Amino acid sequence: MRASVLAIGAAVLSVLPLAAIDTVYLRGLVKMADGSAPGHSVDIQMGCKGADPVRMVTADKKGVFNLKAERDDFNHIARALPTSAMAMSSDSGTSYTGPCVLVASMKGFDSSIVNLGEFTIGKDMKLPDLVLTPKADKKQ
């Protein structure tokens, strides 16, 4: 009897580390190359290898946004969560696993990225800034 209870307990404990510890909100900031605020809302998208980018959240005109995510035992992002049901649907057949990045999306601008696979969540719960730079003019 005692051996079966211990076996069940060990099985339950072996599954626990695979689950995310908790849900957190990470603060992020989008800014222009000169350090100023964008002046209007900016979409924040998550791009994963082999999948189209998905809008996760929208930054306000000051560039501020909060990303909902689950973190693991080592303070890494286990999974970024959309803030609205329209961002992802379970019936799309698209997998959002693997190396993913956050990018700001604003017409006429390129964005720096935040590599979520390499990011460790700090005590301040802050993401690195996303910087928007004007797209290079292709006229020669």
Order of alpha helices (4+ residues) and beta strands (2+ residues): alpha-beta-beta-beta-beta-beta-beta-beta-beta-beta
